[in-house]
Amino acid sequence: MSERAPVQRFLRYLGAERNASDYTCRDYALDLAQFFAFLGHHRLSAITPLDIRRFVAELSTRQHARRTIARKLSCLRSFFRFLCREGRLSHNPAQAIPTPRLNRRLPSFLDEQQVTRLLETPPATTWQGRRDRALLETLYSTGMRVGELTGLNLDDLDEISGTVMVRGKGKKERLCPIGETALKTIRAYLAKRPNKLRVPYAIFVSQKLTRLTVRHVDRLIARYVRIAGLPASISPHSLRHSFATHLLDRGADLRSVQELLGHASLSTTQIYTHITPQRLKKVYDQAHPRA
């Protein structure tokens, strides 16, 4: 059996059924190509757990980062699981291979003053500037991922209840509260954007009047980070990190933040329990008898 057809079906499944981003599909395609090149054959039914272990050992020898190895192993698990569901394989040879132990990195985030500086950077004099201000406000107001933002449609927004329907990973839907400030910037943008759109139901559109892509938003935010004089390490995902950090700093409980972020596991949300100076001072003021 050739690996090419199953790989293509798997990648289509990722995009259509699992709602994976273009980046994820691209990375998984490269990971699978690398694995089959290492293996030297395309006989899927002949692949054993030992082959997977040898591949992981080879990656370690070439000094790939642990996080990279973990992603490639996750790709293989998902691919073979897909083949098992299709009835192409009777077992998943990657299932029992342990994931390399990862060092937990603190997420990069902005303080509240930095967030304000970034959100106020786009000009409000053009419809594109109003769009950029609206998308930044929406990311910070809801904590959604950039891929979720670009997929928003007009009928996902309920201004009466102040909520927005978000389609996350695996096409899971969740309702997110959205603040009045973000709603106001969205209204200001929609009032000025062109009428003849190629996708009239999309909220955020490009200058070519098509739906904005994740890459386009990444470039926009990188430009505004530079203009605002913020650290170069700040990424679009930093607004999501800032959203979670600021909620916890102001007393939100971890379980609620998990729901707002759309995390399947509470352990994923726990990376945001890092202590910020503001939270440390607040705890000190509340608990120390001579504060």
C-alpha positions in Angstrom: 0.0 0.0 0.0 1.4 3.4 -0.9 1.6 6.0 1.9 0.7 8.9 -0.3 -3.1 8.3 -0.6 -3.6 7.7 3.2 -1.5 10.8 4.0 -3.6 12.9 1.6 -6.8 11.6 3.2 -5.4 12.2 6.6 -4.5 15.8 5.8 -8.0 16.4 4.3 -9.5 14.9 7.5 -7.4 17.3 9.6 -8.6 20.3 7.7 -12.3 19.4 7.1 -13.1 17.3 10.3 -10.7 18.5 12.9 -10.7 22.2 11.8 -6.9 22.2 11.9 -5.1 25.3 10.7 -3.2 25.5 7.4 0.0 25.7 9.5 -0.8 22.5 11.3 -1.7 20.7 8.1 1.6 21.9 6.5 3.7 20.9 9.5 2.1 17.4 9.7 2.7 16.9 6.0 6.4 17.7 6.5 6.6 15.5 9.6 5.1 12.5 7.7 7.3 13.1 4.7 10.4 13.1 7.1 9.2 9.9 8.8 8.8 8.0 5.6 12.1 9.2 4.3 13.7 8.0 7.5 11.9 4.7 7.3 12.9 4.0 3.7 9.7 2.1 2.8 6.0 2.9 2.5 4.5 -0.4 3.8 2.2 1.0 6.5 1.2 -2.4 7.9 4.9 -3.3 8.4 5.6 -0.3 10.7 6.4 -1.3 14.3 6.8 0.6 17.6 10.6 -0.1 17.2 10.5 2.0 14.0 8.9 4.9 15.8 11.5 4.6 18.6 14.3 4.6 16.1 12.8 7.7 14.5 12.6 9.5 17.8 16.1 8.5 18.7 17.3 9.9 15.3 15.6 13.2 16.0 17.3 13.4 19.4 20.7 12.6 17.9 20.2 15.5 15.4 19.4 17.7 18.4 15.8 18.6 17.6 14.1 20.4 20.4 12.0 18.3 22.7 8.9 20.3 21.7 9.5 19.6 18.1 10.0 15.9 18.7 6.8 15.8 20.8 4.9 17.5 17.9 6.2 14.9 15.3 5.3 12.1 17.7 1.8 13.5 18.1 1.5 13.7 14.3 2.4 10.0 14.0 -0.1 9.0 16.7 -2.9 11.0 15.0 -2.0 9.5 11.6 -2.0 5.9 12.7 -5.1 6.4 14.8 -6.8 7.7 11.6 -5.7 4.6 9.7 -7.0 2.4 12.5 -10.4 4.1 12.3 -10.3 3.6 8.5 -9.7 -0.1 9.1 -6.3 0.1 7.3 -4.4 -0.9 10.4 -5.2 -3.1 13.3 -3.1 -1.3 15.9 -1.4 2.1 16.4 2.4 1.5 16.5 3.0 5.0 18.0 0.4 4.7 20.8 2.8 3.5 23.5 5.8 5.6 22.7 6.3 8.1 25.5 6.4 11.8 24.7 9.6 13.6 25.7 9.3 15.5 28.9 8.8 19.2 28.1 10.0 22.1 30.1 7.0 24.4 30.8 7.6 27.8 29.4 5.9 30.8 30.9 3.6 32.4 28.2 4.6 35.8 26.9 2.0 38.4 27.9 1.5 42.2 28.0 0.7 44.2 31.1 -2.5 46.3 31.0 -0.7 49.5 30.0 1.1 47.7 27.1 -2.2 46.2 25.9 -3.8 49.6 25.9 -0.8 51.0 23.9 -1.2 48.2 21.3 -4.9 48.4 20.9 -4.7 52.2 20.3 -2.0 51.9 17.7 -4.1 51.3 14.5 -5.4 54.5 13.0 -9.2 55.1 13.0 -9.1 57.2 9.9 -9.4 54.4 7.3 -11.6 51.3 7.2 -8.6 49.1 7.4 -7.3 50.9 10.5 -10.8 50.5 12.1 -10.7 46.8 11.1 -7.3 46.3 12.8 -8.4 48.1 15.9 -11.5 45.9 16.0 -9.7 42.7 15.6 -7.1 43.5 18.3 -9.9 44.5 20.7 -11.8 41.3 19.8 -8.7 39.1 20.5 -8.1 40.7 23.8 -11.8 40.9 24.8 -12.5 37.2 24.1 -9.1 35.4 24.4 -9.9 33.6 21.1 -7.2 32.2 18.9 -6.3 34.0 15.6 -7.7 31.1 13.6 -11.0 31.4 15.5 -11.1 35.1 14.8 -10.6 34.8 11.1 -13.5 32.3 10.9 -16.0 34.6 12.5 -19.2 35.4 10.6 -21.7 38.2 11.2 -24.3 35.8 12.5 -21.9 34.5 15.1 -22.1 37.9 16.9 -25.0 38.5 19.3 -24.9 42.2 20.3 -28.0 41.9 22.5 -26.5 39.2 24.8 -22.9 40.5 24.3 -21.6 37.1 23.2 -19.9 35.6 20.1 -20.0 32.0 18.9 -16.5 30.7 18.5 -15.5 27.5 16.6 -12.4 26.1 18.1 -10.2 23.1 17.6 -12.0 20.0 16.4 -15.0 22.2 15.4 -15.9 22.5 19.0 -18.2 25.5 19.6 -18.3 27.8 22.6 -20.0 31.0 23.5 -17.6 33.8 24.6 -18.6 37.0 26.2 -17.4 40.1 24.3 -17.0 43.5 25.9 -18.8 46.6 24.9 -15.5 48.3 23.9 -14.8 45.5 21.4 -18.4 45.6 20.1 -18.1 49.4 19.6 -14.9 49.0 17.5 -16.6 46.3 15.4 -19.6 48.5 14.8 -17.3 51.4 13.8 -15.4 49.1 11.4 -18.5 47.6 9.8 -20.0 51.0 9.2 -17.0 52.0 7.0 -15.9 48.8 5.3 -16.8 48.4 1.6 -20.2 46.9 0.6 -19.2 44.8 -2.4 -17.5 41.9 -0.5 -16.6 38.5 -1.9 -17.6 37.0 1.5 -20.3 39.4 2.8 -21.0 37.1 5.8 -17.4 37.3 7.1 -16.6 39.9 9.8 -12.9 40.5 9.1 -12.0 40.9 5.5 -8.8 41.9 3.6 -8.1 44.8 1.3 -9.0 42.4 -1.5 -12.4 42.0 0.2 -11.9 38.3 0.9 -11.8 36.7 4.4 -8.6 37.6 6.4 -6.2 34.8 6.8 -4.2 33.8 9.9 -1.0 34.8 8.2 -2.4 38.2 7.3 -3.4 38.8 10.9 0.0 37.6 12.1 1.7 40.2 9.9 -0.7 43.0 10.9 -0.1 42.4 14.6 3.7 42.1 14.2 3.6 45.5 12.5 1.6 47.2 15.3 3.9 45.6 17.9 6.8 47.3 16.2 5.0 50.6 15.9 4.0 50.5 19.6 7.5 49.8 20.6 6.7 46.5 22.3 9.1 43.6 22.7 9.7 41.6 19.5 8.8 38.4 21.4 5.1 39.5 21.5 3.1 37.4 19.1 -0.6 37.3 18.2 -1.1 34.5 20.8 0.3 36.9 23.4 -3.1 38.7 23.5 -4.7 35.4 24.4 -2.1 34.9 27.1 -2.7 38.5 28.3 -6.5 37.9 28.4 -6.1 34.9 30.7 -3.4 36.4 32.9 -5.4 39.6 33.5 -8.6 37.7 34.3 -6.7 35.7 36.9 -5.0 38.8 38.3 -8.4 40.3 38.9 -9.8 37.3 40.7 -11.3 35.0 38.0 -11.2 31.3 38.9 -9.1 28.9 36.8 -12.1 26.8 35.8 -13.9 29.8 34.3 -10.8 30.8 32.4 -10.5 27.3 31.0 -14.1 27.5 29.6 -13.4 30.9 28.1 -10.2 29.7 26.4 -11.8 26.5 25.2 -9.2 24.3 26.7 -10.2 20.6 27.0 -8.0 20.1 30.0 -7.6 22.2 33.1 -3.8 21.4 33.1 -3.5 23.4 29.9 -4.9 26.4 31.6 -2.6 26.1 34.6 0.3 27.6 32.7 -1.5 31.0 33.4 -1.1 30.5 37.2 2.3 32.1 37.0 2.7 34.8 39.7 2.7 38.4 38.4 4.0 41.2 40.6 0.4 42.7 40.7 -1.1 39.4 42.0 1.7 39.0 44.5 1.2 42.5 45.8 -2.6 41.9 46.0 -2.1 38.7 48.0 0.4 40.4 50.3 -2.0 43.4 50.9 -4.9 41.1 51.7 -3.0 38.6 53.9 -0.2 40.4 55.8 -1.3 41.9 59.1 0.9 45.0 58.6 0.4 45.5 54.9 
